[in-house]
Amino acid sequence: MFQNGKLGPLKLARITTPTRKSRAGVVECQADTMRRSATKKTIKAAGFVRGGTSRDRTGNRIREQNQSLAQLAYNQIEELIVTLTLAPGTTLYETILCEDLKMGRTPVREALQRLAHDKLITIIPRRGTFVTEIDARDQLKLVELRREVERLIVRCAARRATAEQRGEFLRIADELERAADEGDDVGFLRLDRRLKPLLGVAARNEYAAAGVASWHSLSRRFWYYRYKRLHDVPIAARLHAAVARTVAAGDELVATAALDRLIDYVEDFSRCALDDA
C-alpha cells in the first residue's frame, strides 16, 4: 500500500531483508506474507479484469462500460465479499487489489471507502482493512428498517416509473424467474443488484434510495451465507420477480403486498439463522 507517496508494506516485504528480528517477528512476517498470497490468489481466481465485462452462468454479459472505474472496482470487490470469496475476517491489501483488478490506487481506494460505509469492511488505521463478520441480530435490525422504507420505495416506483423503466422491470423479472428455474445463485445476486437501484431511481426519491443502498449488500451476503442450507434460490428469486412485475404493472397495493411477502421471507430466514446460532 502506498502511503503519503512512500512505498507501502507489500513492496517493502518484497525488497527488504530484515537483519535483526525476534523469532516471533519472523513468524509474523511469514504469516503476513502467506495471508497476502492467499488474498491475491482468491482475487485472481474470480477472474475480474479492468474495464471488461464478466459473464454470469447463463453467458449473459454484465455491461459496465458506462460505469466509472471506482464503481467498477466497488462492484467487483463487493461481489467477492458478498459471495464469500473474500470471507469474513479476511485482510485486504490495497496493492494486491490494484494489481489484480488492474486499476490505479484512486478508484480502488474510493471503492474501499464506500465498502467501509456499507459496513462490508472495516478500516483500522495502522492495523489494516478487514472484511466484517456476519451477525444475524444485525440482519433482523435491518429487516425492521427495510420493511418500512422499501414499502415507500415500491409504492412510489409503481406510481412514478417511466415506460422504459417498466420494461426493464419486466426484463429483470423474466431473468429472475430463469435464475429460479436454474438454481443460479450468483446470477440471482447480480439481478438483485440491478433491481434494487432501479427501484430507487423509479421511485424518484433519492433520499430513500440512498438510505437503502448500503443495506442491500449486507443482506445479500447474509443470504448467500445461509441459503445453501435451505436450497431456496427459487423461493428468493421468484419473490423478487413478483416485486419487479407488480411494480411494472403500476398497482401500488399489489406491489406493496409483494414486497411484504419478500420481507416476511427475509425476516423468517434471518430468525432461523439466529435460532441455529
Sequence and secondary structure as in RCSB ss.txt:
>XXXX:A:sequence
MFQNGKLGPLKLARITTPTRKSRAGVVECQADTMRRSATKKTIKAAGFVRGGTSRDRTGNRIREQNQSLAQLAYN
QIEELIVTLTLAPGTTLYETILCEDLKMGRTPVREALQRLAHDKLITIIPRRGTFVTEIDARDQLKLVELRREVE
RLIVRCAARRATAEQRGEFLRIADELERAADEGDDVGFLRLDRRLKPLLGVAARNEYAAAGVASWHSLSRRFWYY
RYKRLHDVPIAARLHAAVARTVAAGDELVATAALDRLIDYVEDFSRCALDDA
>XXXX:A:secstr
  BTTB  HHHHHHH   SS  HHHHHHHHHHHHHHHHHHHHHHHHT  TT   B TT  B   TTS HHHHHHH
HHHHHHHTTSS TT EE HHHHHHHHT  HHHHHHHHHHHHHTTSEEEETTTEEEE    HHHHHHHHHHHHHHH
HHHHHHHHHH  HHHHHHHHHHHHHHHHHHHHT HHHHHHHHHHHHHHHHHHHT HHHHHHHHHHHHHHHHHHHH
HHHHHT HHHHHHHHHHHHHHHHHT HHHHHHHHHHHHHHHHHHHHHHHHH 
